[in-house]
Amino acid sequence: MTMQTAWPENVIARYLTVGGATVTIWDADQWTPAAATCGGCSASNEDGGVNSSDPRRWAQSHAETCRAIPKPA
Ligand SMILES: [Zn+2]
């Protein structure tokens, strides 16, 4: 299996937002449930709101609406 870029081991999916940022879904571990966070605006499904109980659905819908531009590295 080849990967485009190295992802941290606990990242299970990434979504590109309309603003060019990335929403990352982190896999659950023994301490925390799976969670999605936006690299553009720092929003997270853990903030609550629509689809907040489903990180994948939250990531998909957030990526479609977030226009925050990622901070340069
Ligand atoms: Zn965002």
N, CA, C, O and the ligand as a Tripos MOL2 file, in Angstrom:
@<TRIPOS>MOLECULE
protein
  293   291    74     0     0
PROTEIN
NO_CHARGES

@<TRIPOS>ATOM
      1 N           0.8360   -1.1880    0.0000 N.3       1 MET1
      2 CA          0.0000    0.0000    0.0000 C.3       1 MET1
      3 C           0.8780    1.2480    0.0000 C.2       1 MET1
      4 O           1.7730    1.3730    0.8350 O.2       1 MET1
      5 N           0.6370    2.1480   -0.9040 N.am      2 THR2
      6 CA          1.4000    3.3880   -0.9320 C.3       2 THR2
      7 C           0.5240    4.5330   -0.4380 C.2       2 THR2
      8 O          -0.6930    4.5220   -0.6180 O.2       2 THR2
      9 N           1.1570    5.5160    0.1840 N.am      3 MET3
     10 CA          0.4340    6.6770    0.6820 C.3       3 MET3
     11 C           1.0760    7.9220    0.1000 C.2       3 MET3
     12 O           2.2870    7.9650   -0.1170 O.2       3 MET3
     13 N           0.2590    8.9350   -0.1510 N.am      4 GLN4
     14 CA          0.7770   10.1750   -0.7170 C.3       4 GLN4
     15 C           1.7520   10.8600    0.2330 C.2       4 GLN4
     16 O           2.8590   11.2330   -0.1560 O.2       4 GLN4
     17 N           1.3360   11.0150    1.4470 N.am      5 THR5
     18 CA          2.1970   11.6230    2.4540 C.3       5 THR5
     19 C           2.0300   10.8260    3.7300 C.2       5 THR5
     20 O           1.0430   10.1150    3.9150 O.2       5 THR5
     21 N           3.0000   10.9540    4.5940 N.am      6 ALA6
     22 CA          2.9220   10.2180    5.8520 C.3       6 ALA6
     23 C           1.8850   10.8660    6.7630 C.2       6 ALA6
     24 O           1.9600   12.0590    7.0580 O.2       6 ALA6
     25 N           0.9570   10.0970    7.1840 N.am      7 TRP7
     26 CA         -0.0370   10.5570    8.1520 C.3       7 TRP7
     27 C           0.3200    9.9530    9.4980 C.2       7 TRP7
     28 O           0.8670    8.8520    9.5690 O.2       7 TRP7
     29 N           0.0100   10.6760   10.5640 N.am      8 PRO8
     30 CA          0.1750   10.0430   11.8750 C.3       8 PRO8
     31 C          -0.6430    8.7570   11.9370 C.2       8 PRO8
     32 O          -1.6920    8.6450   11.3020 O.2       8 PRO8
     33 N          -0.1660    7.8190   12.6870 N.am      9 GLU9
     34 CA         -0.7810    6.4990   12.7180 C.3       9 GLU9
     35 C          -2.2460    6.5230   13.1390 C.2       9 GLU9
     36 O          -3.0360    5.6880   12.6990 O.2       9 GLU9
     37 N          -2.6040    7.4780   13.9870 N.am     10 ASN10
     38 CA         -3.9760    7.5080   14.4880 C.3      10 ASN10
     39 C          -4.9150    8.3930   13.6600 C.2      10 ASN10
     40 O          -6.0500    8.6390   14.0690 O.2      10 ASN10
     41 N          -4.4530    8.8690   12.5090 N.am     11 VAL11
     42 CA         -5.3380    9.6090   11.6070 C.3      11 VAL11
     43 C          -6.0140    8.6090   10.6870 C.2      11 VAL11
     44 O          -5.3450    7.8340   10.0050 O.2      11 VAL11
     45 N          -7.3520    8.6260   10.6690 N.am     12 ILE12
     46 CA         -8.0490    7.6510    9.8410 C.3      12 ILE12
     47 C          -8.6360    8.2520    8.5720 C.2      12 ILE12
     48 O          -8.9410    7.5150    7.6340 O.2      12 ILE12
     49 N          -8.8010    9.5660    8.5170 N.am     13 ALA13
     50 CA         -9.3190   10.1870    7.3010 C.3      13 ALA13
     51 C          -9.0300   11.6760    7.3340 C.2      13 ALA13
     52 O          -8.8750   12.2830    8.3930 O.2      13 ALA13
     53 N          -8.9640   12.2470    6.1310 N.am     14 ARG14
     54 CA         -8.8070   13.6930    6.0330 C.3      14 ARG14
     55 C          -9.7100   14.1990    4.9360 C.2      14 ARG14
     56 O          -9.8870   13.5480    3.9060 O.2      14 ARG14
     57 N         -10.2900   15.3890    5.1680 N.am     15 TYR15
     58 CA        -11.1810   16.0070    4.1920 C.3      15 TYR15
     59 C         -10.6340   17.3890    3.8690 C.2      15 TYR15
     60 O         -10.2410   18.1370    4.7640 O.2      15 TYR15
     61 N         -10.6120   17.7180    2.5900 N.am     16 LEU16
     62 CA        -10.1680   19.0360    2.1590 C.3      16 LEU16
     63 C         -11.3470   20.0010    2.2160 C.2      16 LEU16
     64 O         -12.4000   19.7390    1.6340 O.2      16 LEU16
     65 N         -11.1660   21.1090    2.9150 N.am     17 THR17
     66 CA        -12.2560   22.0840    3.0030 C.3      17 THR17
     67 C         -12.2590   22.9830    1.7690 C.2      17 THR17
     68 O         -11.2920   23.0000    1.0060 O.2      17 THR17
     69 N         -13.3360   23.7230    1.5770 N.am     18 VAL18
     70 CA        -13.4140   24.6480    0.4460 C.3      18 VAL18
     71 C         -12.3980   25.7780    0.5890 C.2      18 VAL18
     72 O         -12.0510   26.4210   -0.4020 O.2      18 VAL18
     73 N         -11.9210   26.0270    1.8000 N.am     19 GLY19
     74 CA        -10.9190   27.0650    2.0220 C.3      19 GLY19
     75 C          -9.4960   26.5600    1.8480 C.2      19 GLY19
     76 O          -8.5450   27.3380    1.9130 O.2      19 GLY19
     77 N          -9.3480   25.2590    1.6270 N.am     20 GLY20
     78 CA         -8.0210   24.6970    1.4140 C.3      20 GLY20
     79 C          -7.3720   24.1530    2.6710 C.2      20 GLY20
     80 O          -6.2170   23.7280    2.6450 O.2      20 GLY20
     81 N          -8.1070   24.1660    3.7670 N.am     21 ALA21
     82 CA         -7.5940   23.5770    5.0040 C.3      21 ALA21
     83 C          -7.9410   22.0810    5.0180 C.2      21 ALA21
     84 O          -8.5340   21.5650    4.0700 O.2      21 ALA21
     85 N          -7.5760   21.4150    6.0680 N.am     22 THR22
     86 CA         -7.8250   19.9880    6.1760 C.3      22 THR22
     87 C          -8.5670   19.6690    7.4660 C.2      22 THR22
     88 O          -8.1880   20.1110    8.5510 O.2      22 THR22
     89 N          -9.6320   18.8910    7.3180 N.am     23 VAL23
     90 CA        -10.3150   18.3650    8.4950 C.3      23 VAL23
     91 C          -9.7710   16.9580    8.7280 C.2      23 VAL23
     92 O          -9.8280   16.1070    7.8400 O.2      23 VAL23
     93 N          -9.2560   16.7290    9.8980 N.am     24 THR24
     94 CA         -8.6280   15.4510   10.2150 C.3      24 THR24
     95 C          -9.4890   14.6550   11.1810 C.2      24 THR24
     96 O          -9.9770   15.1880   12.1770 O.2      24 THR24
     97 N          -9.6710   13.3840   10.8790 N.am     25 ILE25
     98 CA        -10.3780   12.4990   11.8070 C.3      25 ILE25
     99 C          -9.3490   11.6200   12.5030 C.2      25 ILE25
    100 O          -8.5840   10.8880   11.8750 O.2      25 ILE25
    101 N          -9.3650   11.7230   13.8120 N.am     26 TRP26
    102 CA         -8.4330   10.9650   14.6540 C.3      26 TRP26
    103 C          -9.1410    9.7250   15.1630 C.2      26 TRP26
    104 O         -10.2740    9.7910   15.6380 O.2      26 TRP26
    105 N          -8.4700    8.6110   15.0590 N.am     27 ASP27
    106 CA         -9.0550    7.3570   15.5160 C.3      27 ASP27
    107 C          -9.2060    7.3510   17.0390 C.2      27 ASP27
    108 O          -8.4800    8.0300   17.7640 O.2      27 ASP27
    109 N         -10.1480    6.5810   17.4770 N.am     28 ALA28
    110 CA        -10.3350    6.4420   18.9180 C.3      28 ALA28
    111 C          -9.1610    5.6800   19.5070 C.2      28 ALA28
    112 O          -8.5770    4.8140   18.8560 O.2      28 ALA28
    113 N          -8.8270    6.0090   20.7310 N.am     29 ASP29
    114 CA         -7.8680    5.1840   21.4540 C.3      29 ASP29
    115 C          -8.4750    4.8430   22.8090 C.2      29 ASP29
    116 O          -9.6540    5.1020   23.0530 O.2      29 ASP29
    117 N          -7.6850    4.2760   23.6660 N.am     30 GLN30
    118 CA         -8.2680    3.8230   24.9280 C.3      30 GLN30
    119 C          -8.7160    4.9640   25.8240 C.2      30 GLN30
    120 O          -9.4620    4.7470   26.7780 O.2      30 GLN30
    121 N          -8.2670    6.1780   25.5270 N.am     31 TRP31
    122 CA         -8.6390    7.3090   26.3740 C.3      31 TRP31
    123 C          -9.7120    8.1960   25.7630 C.2      31 TRP31
    124 O         -10.5240    8.7810   26.4810 O.2      31 TRP31
    125 N          -9.7170    8.2970   24.4480 N.am     32 THR32
    126 CA        -10.6190    9.2590   23.8090 C.3      32 THR32
    127 C         -11.3700    8.6240   22.6510 C.2      32 THR32
    128 O         -10.8430    7.7380   21.9800 O.2      32 THR32
    129 N         -12.6090    9.0730   22.4090 N.am     33 PRO33
    130 CA        -13.3500    8.5910   21.2510 C.3      33 PRO33
    131 C         -12.8060    9.2290   19.9780 C.2      33 PRO33
    132 O         -12.0550   10.2030   20.0350 O.2      33 PRO33
    133 N         -13.1870    8.6750   18.8340 N.am     34 ALA34
    134 CA        -12.7900    9.2700   17.5620 C.3      34 ALA34
    135 C         -13.2640   10.7180   17.5160 C.2      34 ALA34
    136 O         -14.3360   11.0450   18.0260 O.2      34 ALA34
    137 N         -12.4660   11.5780   16.9050 N.am     35 ALA35
    138 CA        -12.8120   12.9890   16.8610 C.3      35 ALA35
    139 C         -12.3200   13.6040   15.5620 C.2      35 ALA35
    140 O         -11.3230   13.1630   14.9900 O.2      35 ALA35
    141 N         -13.0270   14.6220   15.1040 N.am     36 ALA36
    142 CA        -12.6290   15.3470   13.9030 C.3      36 ALA36
    143 C         -12.2950   16.7820   14.2810 C.2      36 ALA36
    144 O         -13.0230   17.4190   15.0420 O.2      36 ALA36
    145 N         -11.1880   17.2840   13.7450 N.am     37 THR37
    146 CA        -10.8070   18.6690   14.0030 C.3      37 THR37
    147 C         -10.4330   19.3400   12.6850 C.2      37 THR37
    148 O          -9.8910   18.7090   11.7780 O.2      37 THR37
    149 N         -10.7360   20.6330   12.6030 N.am     38 CYS38
    150 CA        -10.4380   21.4020   11.4010 C.3      38 CYS38
    151 C          -9.1350   22.1610   11.5970 C.2      38 CYS38
    152 O          -8.9680   22.8700   12.5890 O.2      38 CYS38
    153 N          -8.2100   22.0120   10.6510 N.am     39 GLY39
    154 CA         -6.9390   22.7150   10.7380 C.3      39 GLY39
    155 C          -7.0390   24.1750   10.3500 C.2      39 GLY39
    156 O          -6.1060   24.9450   10.5790 O.2      39 GLY39
    157 N          -8.1750   24.5680    9.7580 N.am     40 GLY40
    158 CA         -8.3270   25.9520    9.3320 C.3      40 GLY40
    159 C          -8.8760   26.8490   10.4180 C.2      40 GLY40
    160 O          -8.3700   27.9500   10.6340 O.2      40 GLY40
    161 N          -9.9160   26.3820   11.1080 N.am     41 CYS41
    162 CA        -10.5770   27.2400   12.0920 C.3      41 CYS41
    163 C         -10.5910   26.6440   13.4920 C.2      41 CYS41
    164 O         -11.1730   27.2270   14.4070 O.2      41 CYS41
    165 N          -9.9620   25.5010   13.6680 N.am     42 SER42
    166 CA         -9.8610   24.8400   14.9710 C.3      42 SER42
    167 C         -11.1830   24.3090   15.5070 C.2      42 SER42
    168 O         -11.2720   23.9420   16.6790 O.2      42 SER42
    169 N         -12.2160   24.2640   14.6580 N.am     43 ALA43
    170 CA        -13.4800   23.6810   15.1040 C.3      43 ALA43
    171 C         -13.3120   22.1650   15.2610 C.2      43 ALA43
    172 O         -12.4460   21.5470   14.6430 O.2      43 ALA43
    173 N         -14.1590   21.5990   16.0980 N.am     44 SER44
    174 CA        -14.1240   20.1590   16.3210 C.3      44 SER44
    175 C         -15.5440   19.6500   16.4710 C.2      44 SER44
    176 O         -16.4340   20.3890   16.8930 O.2      44 SER44
    177 N         -15.7570   18.3930   16.1280 N.am     45 ASN45
    178 CA        -17.0830   17.8250   16.3420 C.3      45 ASN45
    179 C         -17.4180   17.8030   17.8320 C.2      45 ASN45
    180 O         -18.5870   17.7370   18.2120 O.2      45 ASN45
    181 N         -16.3860   17.8600   18.6680 N.am     46 GLU46
    182 CA        -16.6160   17.8550   20.1130 C.3      46 GLU46
    183 C         -17.1920   19.1840   20.6070 C.2      46 GLU46
    184 O         -17.6060   19.2970   21.7610 O.2      46 GLU46
    185 N         -17.2150   20.1920   19.7220 N.am     47 ASP47
    186 CA        -17.8370   21.4700   20.0710 C.3      47 ASP47
    187 C         -19.3640   21.3620   20.0560 C.2      47 ASP47
    188 O         -20.0630   22.2600   20.5260 O.2      47 ASP47
    189 N         -19.8690   20.2600   19.5140 N.am     48 GLY48
    190 CA        -21.3100   20.0750   19.4440 C.3      48 GLY48
    191 C         -21.8710   20.5320   18.1080 C.2      48 GLY48
    192 O         -21.1220   20.8890   17.1990 O.2      48 GLY48
    193 N         -23.1830   20.5170   17.9970 N.am     49 GLY49
    194 CA        -23.8220   20.9530   16.7630 C.3      49 GLY49
    195 C         -24.2140   19.7860   15.8670 C.2      49 GLY49
    196 O         -24.2040   18.6280   16.2840 O.2      49 GLY49
    197 N         -24.5620   20.1210   14.6200 N.am     50 VAL50
    198 CA        -25.0560   19.1260   13.6660 C.3      50 VAL50
    199 C         -23.9900   18.0530   13.4200 C.2      50 VAL50
    200 O         -22.8220   18.3680   13.1900 O.2      50 VAL50
    201 N         -24.4010   16.7990   13.4720 N.am     51 ASN51
    202 CA        -23.5240   15.6530   13.2110 C.3      51 ASN51
    203 C         -22.3810   15.5010   14.2170 C.2      51 ASN51
    204 O         -21.4370   14.7500   13.9700 O.2      51 ASN51
    205 N         -22.4580   16.2010   15.3410 N.am     52 SER52
    206 CA        -21.3250   16.1760   16.2680 C.3      52 SER52
    207 C         -21.0680   14.7880   16.8550 C.2      52 SER52
    208 O         -19.9680   14.5120   17.3360 O.2      52 SER52
    209 N         -22.0620   13.9270   16.8190 N.am     53 SER53
    210 CA        -21.8530   12.5880   17.3700 C.3      53 SER53
    211 C         -21.2120   11.6380   16.3600 C.2      53 SER53
    212 O         -20.8670   10.5080   16.7040 O.2      53 SER53
    213 N         -21.0540   12.0880   15.1280 N.am     54 ASP54
    214 CA        -20.4720   11.2430   14.0810 C.3      54 ASP54
    215 C         -19.3130   11.9980   13.4350 C.2      54 ASP54
    216 O         -19.5520   12.8410   12.5700 O.2      54 ASP54
    217 N         -18.0640   11.7260   13.8240 N.am     55 PRO55
    218 CA        -16.9270   12.4930   13.3150 C.3      55 PRO55
    219 C         -16.8300   12.5200   11.7900 C.2      55 PRO55
    220 O         -16.4600   13.5420   11.2140 O.2      55 PRO55
    221 N         -17.1570   11.4140   11.1360 N.am     56 ARG56
    222 CA        -17.0450   11.3950    9.6740 C.3      56 ARG56
    223 C         -18.0690   12.3160    9.0240 C.2      56 ARG56
    224 O         -17.7320   13.0780    8.1170 O.2      56 ARG56
    225 N         -19.2970   12.2510    9.4740 N.am     57 ARG57
    226 CA        -20.3240   13.1170    8.8980 C.3      57 ARG57
    227 C         -20.0450   14.5760    9.2220 C.2      57 ARG57
    228 O         -20.2490   15.4630    8.3920 O.2      57 ARG57
    229 N         -19.5710   14.8100   10.4500 N.am     58 TRP58
    230 CA        -19.2380   16.1780   10.8280 C.3      58 TRP58
    231 C         -18.1200   16.7060    9.9250 C.2      58 TRP58
    232 O         -18.1900   17.8350    9.4410 O.2      58 TRP58
    233 N         -17.1060   15.8960    9.7060 N.am     59 ALA59
    234 CA        -15.9630   16.3070    8.8770 C.3      59 ALA59
    235 C         -16.4080   16.6170    7.4540 C.2      59 ALA59
    236 O         -15.9790   17.6060    6.8600 O.2      59 ALA59
    237 N         -17.2620   15.7710    6.9200 N.am     60 GLN60
    238 CA        -17.7470   15.9740    5.5610 C.3      60 GLN60
    239 C         -18.5230   17.2820    5.4550 C.2      60 GLN60
    240 O         -18.2810   18.0770    4.5470 O.2      60 GLN60
    241 N         -19.4470   17.5060    6.3730 N.am     61 SER61
    242 CA        -20.2650   18.7120    6.2750 C.3      61 SER61
    243 C         -19.4500   19.9600    6.6180 C.2      61 SER61
    244 O         -19.6700   21.0190    6.0310 O.2      61 SER61
    245 N         -18.5210   19.8480    7.5530 N.am     62 HIS62
    246 CA        -17.6960   21.0050    7.8870 C.3      62 HIS62
    247 C         -16.7970   21.3730    6.6970 C.2      62 HIS62
    248 O         -16.6230   22.5530    6.3930 O.2      62 HIS62
    249 N         -16.2340   20.3730    6.0350 N.am     63 ALA63
    250 CA        -15.3460   20.6230    4.8950 C.3      63 ALA63
    251 C         -16.0780   21.3410    3.7600 C.2      63 ALA63
    252 O         -15.4770   22.0960    2.9960 O.2      63 ALA63
    253 N         -17.3720   21.0940    3.6680 N.am     64 GLU64
    254 CA        -18.1570   21.7200    2.6040 C.3      64 GLU64
    255 C         -18.4650   23.1890    2.8910 C.2      64 GLU64
    256 O         -18.8100   23.9390    1.9770 O.2      64 GLU64
    257 N         -18.3450   23.5970    4.1330 N.am     65 THR65
    258 CA        -18.7510   24.9540    4.4920 C.3      65 THR65
    259 C         -17.6250   25.8250    5.0520 C.2      65 THR65
    260 O         -17.7480   27.0500    5.0540 O.2      65 THR65
    261 N         -16.5370   25.2270    5.5250 N.am     66 CYS66
    262 CA        -15.4800   26.0160    6.1680 C.3      66 CYS66
    263 C         -14.6240   26.7290    5.1280 C.2      66 CYS66
    264 O         -14.0780   26.1090    4.2150 O.2      66 CYS66
    265 N         -14.5240   28.0320    5.2860 N.am     67 ARG67
    266 CA        -13.7140   28.8100    4.3450 C.3      67 ARG67
    267 C         -12.4770   29.4010    5.0050 C.2      67 ARG67
    268 O         -11.8370   30.2960    4.4530 O.2      67 ARG67
    269 N         -12.1500   28.9070    6.1670 N.am     68 ALA68
    270 CA        -10.9310   29.3760    6.8280 C.3      68 ALA68
    271 C          -9.7170   28.9180    6.0180 C.2      68 ALA68
    272 O          -9.6760   27.7910    5.5260 O.2      68 ALA68
    273 N          -8.7550   29.7840    5.8920 N.am     69 ILE69
    274 CA         -7.5190   29.4670    5.1590 C.3      69 ILE69
    275 C          -6.5040   28.9270    6.1600 C.2      69 ILE69
    276 O          -6.3080   29.5150    7.2240 O.2      69 ILE69
    277 N          -5.8590   27.8160    5.8270 N.am     70 PRO70
    278 CA         -4.8960   27.2610    6.7880 C.3      70 PRO70
    279 C          -3.7470   28.2260    7.0530 C.2      70 PRO70
    280 O          -3.2840   28.9370    6.1610 O.2      70 PRO70
    281 N          -3.3110   28.2280    8.2860 N.am     71 LYS71
    282 CA         -2.1870   29.0660    8.6900 C.3      71 LYS71
    283 C          -0.9210   28.5180    8.0350 C.2      71 LYS71
    284 O          -0.6970   27.3070    8.0460 O.2      71 LYS71
    285 N          -0.0930   29.3910    7.4690 N.am     72 PRO72
    286 CA          1.1480   28.8880    6.8580 C.3      72 PRO72
    287 C           2.0230   28.1860    7.8910 C.2      72 PRO72
    288 O           2.1080   28.6140    9.0420 O.2      72 PRO72
    289 N           2.6580   27.1280    7.4770 N.am     73 ALA73
    290 CA          3.4910   26.3560    8.4020 C.3      73 ALA73
    291 C           4.7630   27.1210    8.7460 C.2      73 ALA73
    292 O           5.5900   26.6300    9.5140 O.2      73 ALA73
    293 ZN        -13.0760   24.8510    9.7750 Zn       74 ZN74
@<TRIPOS>BOND
     1     1     2 1
     2     2     3 1
     3     3     4 2
     4     3     5 am
     5     5     6 1
     6     6     7 1
     7     7     8 2
     8     7     9 am
     9     9    10 1
    10    10    11 1
    11    11    12 2
    12    11    13 am
    13    13    14 1
    14    14    15 1
    15    15    16 2
    16    15    17 am
    17    17    18 1
    18    18    19 1
    19    19    20 2
    20    19    21 am
    21    21    22 1
    22    22    23 1
    23    23    24 2
    24    23    25 am
    25    25    26 1
    26    26    27 1
    27    27    28 2
    28    27    29 am
    29    29    30 1
    30    30    31 1
    31    31    32 2
    32    31    33 am
    33    33    34 1
    34    34    35 1
    35    35    36 2
    36    35    37 am
    37    37    38 1
    38    38    39 1
    39    39    40 2
    40    39    41 am
    41    41    42 1
    42    42    43 1
    43    43    44 2
    44    43    45 am
    45    45    46 1
    46    46    47 1
    47    47    48 2
    48    47    49 am
    49    49    50 1
    50    50    51 1
    51    51    52 2
    52    51    53 am
    53    53    54 1
    54    54    55 1
    55    55    56 2
    56    55    57 am
    57    57    58 1
    58    58    59 1
    59    59    60 2
    60    59    61 am
    61    61    62 1
    62    62    63 1
    63    63    64 2
    64    63    65 am
    65    65    66 1
    66    66    67 1
    67    67    68 2
    68    67    69 am
    69    69    70 1
    70    70    71 1
    71    71    72 2
    72    71    73 am
    73    73    74 1
    74    74    75 1
    75    75    76 2
    76    75    77 am
    77    77    78 1
    78    78    79 1
    79    79    80 2
    80    79    81 am
    81    81    82 1
    82    82    83 1
    83    83    84 2
    84    83    85 am
    85    85    86 1
    86    86    87 1
    87    87    88 2
    88    87    89 am
    89    89    90 1
    90    90    91 1
    91    91    92 2
    92    91    93 am
    93    93    94 1
    94    94    95 1
    95    95    96 2
    96    95    97 am
    97    97    98 1
    98    98    99 1
    99    99   100 2
   100    99   101 am
   101   101   102 1
   102   102   103 1
   103   103   104 2
   104   103   105 am
   105   105   106 1
   106   106   107 1
   107   107   108 2
   108   107   109 am
   109   109   110 1
   110   110   111 1
   111   111   112 2
   112   111   113 am
   113   113   114 1
   114   114   115 1
   115   115   116 2
   116   115   117 am
   117   117   118 1
   118   118   119 1
   119   119   120 2
   120   119   121 am
   121   121   122 1
   122   122   123 1
   123   123   124 2
   124   123   125 am
   125   125   126 1
   126   126   127 1
   127   127   128 2
   128   127   129 am
   129   129   130 1
   130   130   131 1
   131   131   132 2
   132   131   133 am
   133   133   134 1
   134   134   135 1
   135   135   136 2
   136   135   137 am
   137   137   138 1
   138   138   139 1
   139   139   140 2
   140   139   141 am
   141   141   142 1
   142   142   143 1
   143   143   144 2
   144   143   145 am
   145   145   146 1
   146   146   147 1
   147   147   148 2
   148   147   149 am
   149   149   150 1
   150   150   151 1
   151   151   152 2
   152   151   153 am
   153   153   154 1
   154   154   155 1
   155   155   156 2
   156   155   157 am
   157   157   158 1
   158   158   159 1
   159   159   160 2
   160   159   161 am
   161   161   162 1
   162   162   163 1
   163   163   164 2
   164   163   165 am
   165   165   166 1
   166   166   167 1
   167   167   168 2
   168   167   169 am
   169   169   170 1
   170   170   171 1
   171   171   172 2
   172   171   173 am
   173   173   174 1
   174   174   175 1
   175   175   176 2
   176   175   177 am
   177   177   178 1
   178   178   179 1
   179   179   180 2
   180   179   181 am
   181   181   182 1
   182   182   183 1
   183   183   184 2
   184   183   185 am
   185   185   186 1
   186   186   187 1
   187   187   188 2
   188   187   189 am
   189   189   190 1
   190   190   191 1
   191   191   192 2
   192   191   193 am
   193   193   194 1
   194   194   195 1
   195   195   196 2
   196   195   197 am
   197   197   198 1
   198   198   199 1
   199   199   200 2
   200   199   201 am
   201   201   202 1
   202   202   203 1
   203   203   204 2
   204   203   205 am
   205   205   206 1
   206   206   207 1
   207   207   208 2
   208   207   209 am
   209   209   210 1
   210   210   211 1
   211   211   212 2
   212   211   213 am
   213   213   214 1
   214   214   215 1
   215   215   216 2
   216   215   217 am
   217   217   218 1
   218   218   219 1
   219   219   220 2
   220   219   221 am
   221   221   222 1
   222   222   223 1
   223   223   224 2
   224   223   225 am
   225   225   226 1
   226   226   227 1
   227   227   228 2
   228   227   229 am
   229   229   230 1
   230   230   231 1
   231   231   232 2
   232   231   233 am
   233   233   234 1
   234   234   235 1
   235   235   236 2
   236   235   237 am
   237   237   238 1
   238   238   239 1
   239   239   240 2
   240   239   241 am
   241   241   242 1
   242   242   243 1
   243   243   244 2
   244   243   245 am
   245   245   246 1
   246   246   247 1
   247   247   248 2
   248   247   249 am
   249   249   250 1
   250   250   251 1
   251   251   252 2
   252   251   253 am
   253   253   254 1
   254   254   255 1
   255   255   256 2
   256   255   257 am
   257   257   258 1
   258   258   259 1
   259   259   260 2
   260   259   261 am
   261   261   262 1
   262   262   263 1
   263   263   264 2
   264   263   265 am
   265   265   266 1
   266   266   267 1
   267   267   268 2
   268   267   269 am
   269   269   270 1
   270   270   271 1
   271   271   272 2
   272   271   273 am
   273   273   274 1
   274   274   275 1
   275   275   276 2
   276   275   277 am
   277   277   278 1
   278   278   279 1
   279   279   280 2
   280   279   281 am
   281   281   282 1
   282   282   283 1
   283   283   284 2
   284   283   285 am
   285   285   286 1
   286   286   287 1
   287   287   288 2
   288   287   289 am
   289   289   290 1
   290   290   291 1
   291   291   292 2
@<TRIPOS>SUBSTRUCTURE
     1 MET1         2 RESIDUE 1 A MET
     2 THR2         6 RESIDUE 1 A THR
     3 MET3        10 RESIDUE 1 A MET
     4 GLN4        14 RESIDUE 1 A GLN
     5 THR5        18 RESIDUE 1 A THR
     6 ALA6        22 RESIDUE 1 A ALA
     7 TRP7        26 RESIDUE 1 A TRP
     8 PRO8        30 RESIDUE 1 A PRO
     9 GLU9        34 RESIDUE 1 A GLU
    10 ASN10       38 RESIDUE 1 A ASN
    11 VAL11       42 RESIDUE 1 A VAL
    12 ILE12       46 RESIDUE 1 A ILE
    13 ALA13       50 RESIDUE 1 A ALA
    14 ARG14       54 RESIDUE 1 A ARG
    15 TYR15       58 RESIDUE 1 A TYR
    16 LEU16       62 RESIDUE 1 A LEU
    17 THR17       66 RESIDUE 1 A THR
    18 VAL18       70 RESIDUE 1 A VAL
    19 GLY19       74 RESIDUE 1 A GLY
    20 GLY20       78 RESIDUE 1 A GLY
    21 ALA21       82 RESIDUE 1 A ALA
    22 THR22       86 RESIDUE 1 A THR
    23 VAL23       90 RESIDUE 1 A VAL
    24 THR24       94 RESIDUE 1 A THR
    25 ILE25       98 RESIDUE 1 A ILE
    26 TRP26      102 RESIDUE 1 A TRP
    27 ASP27      106 RESIDUE 1 A ASP
    28 ALA28      110 RESIDUE 1 A ALA
    29 ASP29      114 RESIDUE 1 A ASP
    30 GLN30      118 RESIDUE 1 A GLN
    31 TRP31      122 RESIDUE 1 A TRP
    32 THR32      126 RESIDUE 1 A THR
    33 PRO33      130 RESIDUE 1 A PRO
    34 ALA34      134 RESIDUE 1 A ALA
    35 ALA35      138 RESIDUE 1 A ALA
    36 ALA36      142 RESIDUE 1 A ALA
    37 THR37      146 RESIDUE 1 A THR
    38 CYS38      150 RESIDUE 1 A CYS
    39 GLY39      154 RESIDUE 1 A GLY
    40 GLY40      158 RESIDUE 1 A GLY
    41 CYS41      162 RESIDUE 1 A CYS
    42 SER42      166 RESIDUE 1 A SER
    43 ALA43      170 RESIDUE 1 A ALA
    44 SER44      174 RESIDUE 1 A SER
    45 ASN45      178 RESIDUE 1 A ASN
    46 GLU46      182 RESIDUE 1 A GLU
    47 ASP47      186 RESIDUE 1 A ASP
    48 GLY48      190 RESIDUE 1 A GLY
    49 GLY49      194 RESIDUE 1 A GLY
    50 VAL50      198 RESIDUE 1 A VAL
    51 ASN51      202 RESIDUE 1 A ASN
    52 SER52      206 RESIDUE 1 A SER
    53 SER53      210 RESIDUE 1 A SER
    54 ASP54      214 RESIDUE 1 A ASP
    55 PRO55      218 RESIDUE 1 A PRO
    56 ARG56      222 RESIDUE 1 A ARG
    57 ARG57      226 RESIDUE 1 A ARG
    58 TRP58      230 RESIDUE 1 A TRP
    59 ALA59      234 RESIDUE 1 A ALA
    60 GLN60      238 RESIDUE 1 A GLN
    61 SER61      242 RESIDUE 1 A SER
    62 HIS62      246 RESIDUE 1 A HIS
    63 ALA63      250 RESIDUE 1 A ALA
    64 GLU64      254 RESIDUE 1 A GLU
    65 THR65      258 RESIDUE 1 A THR
    66 CYS66      262 RESIDUE 1 A CYS
    67 ARG67      266 RESIDUE 1 A ARG
    68 ALA68      270 RESIDUE 1 A ALA
    69 ILE69      274 RESIDUE 1 A ILE
    70 PRO70      278 RESIDUE 1 A PRO
    71 LYS71      282 RESIDUE 1 A LYS
    72 PRO72      286 RESIDUE 1 A PRO
    73 ALA73      290 RESIDUE 1 A ALA
    74 ZN74       293 GROUP 0 **** ****
